[in-house]
Structures are given as structure tokens and as C-alpha cells.
Amino acid sequence: MKTIRLREGKDRSLLRRHPWVFQGSIARGGGDAGETVRVEAADGRFLAWGAFSPASQIRVRAWSFDEAERIDAAFFARRVQQAVALRSRLAIDSDAVRLVHGEADGLPGLIVDRYGELLSAQFLSTGVERWKAVIADALLQATGCTRLYERSDASARKLEGLEPVRGWLRGQGPGEPSTEVVIREHGWQLAVDVAAGHKTGYYLDQRDNRRLFADAVRQLGCRRVLNCYSYTGGFSVAALAGGAQEVVSVDSSAPALEQAVRHVAMNGFDAARHTACDTDVNAELRRRLQAGEQFDAIVLDPPKFAPNAASAERAARAYKDINRLALKLLAPGGLLLSFSCSGGIPADLFHKIVAGAAADAQVNGYLLKRLEAAADHPTTLTFPEGEYLKGLMIVTR
């Protein structure tokens, strides 16, 4: 077993069971990509077993802090089973669930979502890449599923020195099986294509927020709703389910908007109540503001503006601009759901950004609720970086 020796004083994060070791913390030692290494403090004390990544700034991702634990096939089977068992206890109102959430489940770099009887996984670090076959078998064993599609095409793989991969890992069978599945969410139907959709196919992290939005639209009597960065229309379906009479979905992806139109039809809503706009969100907000339009509810769920802290300042300006425009478009007593999925923008900073946008728009509002990812996307006490999705639910005064 190869050993990594840390510099003096660089053991504090591992002692707190934070799973990352950065390049600058290492005094000596190394290994092959994904190889399990023993991590020691400067004085030789055992700290963790971890996967080595020679190309990444995060050189080691910890598997275990137990010196007696063996990192073998049985280890991965246990970790997968524990993750799946937790989700079974959460009483999730959907047949689409995040089963493995990377570091939070003790499997750094692994993301696994279940869509009905189909699994979709991302292997984003050298450690899980090295154990891919073992993990794939463990996933099928733990879930009873027979089909597993790989979506390891996220940019994070490049930071690990890995090439993108997309295709069937298990259960492809003869011919080319369909990569689309229709899932159930809060009684709604949504079509997901694990090969073509974002992430593993869909944004399951917003599941609970979509239900919350439907309830708020109903309770507040919101008749006219604007869904910005709508993707395939999850929040649009929620608005219609909440009784909205007019819903506008805005996105720059024509295929995503086609799917949004399909989702409206699949759920039995009148097509005349929904409009899809293939355009830039910022430009559309400005155009509608100049036209003197108003909406009773607006959703802002933009893509990641700040992938890291270094880009936070630029991202803050972008978040502030769209929130300012949205707040000006809201009718008095209107509802705003505003989100950031940027890891480089912490929750307190996002609150300040939206507050600044409100001041510029000369609008005040009640903060009804702080929003986060659904419970099957957990954040642990020792890994706060896992809290990437944050949101605010505001009613203007």
C-alpha cells in the first residue's frame, strides 16, 4: 500500500473528517490514478484511506477514516447499500430518486440517480473510475434494477484527467434500448432521457421545491407565471397544477422547450395556458419589462454562474441583474422563487445579492422560506461544500 505523508499542520481537515486533501498539503508520496493510498500526518499517524488523483488539485479523496477498514469490493457494496437504504426511509413522492450523492454518501465523485427501473450514474473522480465495474454490480444488486446508463460527461472529469464517457454500463441487451423513461413526481408525469438530458437526465434536486411552488401558486392565487431557465418545464407543470391560468416558459434550448410543451400535454393541461419562448432570459426579462407586463409569480433557476469562488464576483453581478429585473416585473404581492446552484456562491452571499437587487428595483418583500436541494441530495456536517443549491422564496410587499 502506497503512503501519502502530509505537511506539518495539514492534518486538521482530515481529523475533522473532511474528505479532501489538496496538492499543497502533501509533503511526499503518490500513486496511480484512483489507487488507494494510506494518508498519514507529518508524524506518521494514520489519518485516512483515500483514492489518489495525480492530475487533480484535490490529490486525495478519502474513502474511510477507519484504519482497520479494507477498501475492496465488499466496502463499495456496503456503501452503496447504505446509501440506497437511506433513500428508502425518506418517503419520497416520486419513482425518481438520487441514490448516491458523492462525498455525502462516502463515495466521492459518484452520482447515481434512479429513474423508475433505470439507473443513471456519473463517475467523476479517478477513485470511482478505478472501481467502476465493482460499483456498477453493487448498484444493480442493491436496487434490483438491470439497466445502468453512464453519464460521465461532466466537466469535472477533465479536472481529474479523465475523458468523457457516455453509454450503457449494464443491461444494454440486443439492439439499442430506449434511454427515455417516464417518471412520476407528486402525481405528475415527466419524460426523462438519460442520454440527452442535463446531468444524469433531470434536476431531481428541485423536486420538493416544485411541489412547494405548486402549493404557493394555489394559496396565493397566482394566475400569470413566468418560468425562467425553464429547461423541460418542471416548474411550469407545477404552476399549472397549482391553478395558474397562464404560464410562460423561457429557455435558450429549443429541444428542452419542446419537452416542456410535451409535459404540459402529458399532464392533461390545456395547451393554451402555456407558452414556450426560445430566447435569452435576460433579454426576455428586459423586453417584457419595457412592454409594461406584470406576473404574479416568477421562477429564476439559472445554470451555474460561478463554478468556483474565483468566479463569484462576476456571477454575483449576473445574479443581481436577473433578480432586479424579475422583482420589477412582479405584481404587488407577487411570488419570486430565486435559486443559485453555484458552489462558489454561499447561501449568505446569495441572500445579500438578492437583497441588493431588491434595493435597486425599489422593491421590498417577505422572505417566506429558504430553499435547498431535496432530502435525497444530503449535505453532511463534515462536508459543507456539498450544499450547492440554495434558494429564496419571497413575496413582495
Order of alpha helices (4+ residues) and beta strands (2+ residues): beta-alpha-beta-beta-beta-beta-beta-alpha-beta-beta-beta-alpha-alpha-beta-alpha-beta-beta-beta-alpha-beta-alpha-beta-alpha-beta-alpha-beta-alpha-beta-alpha-beta-beta
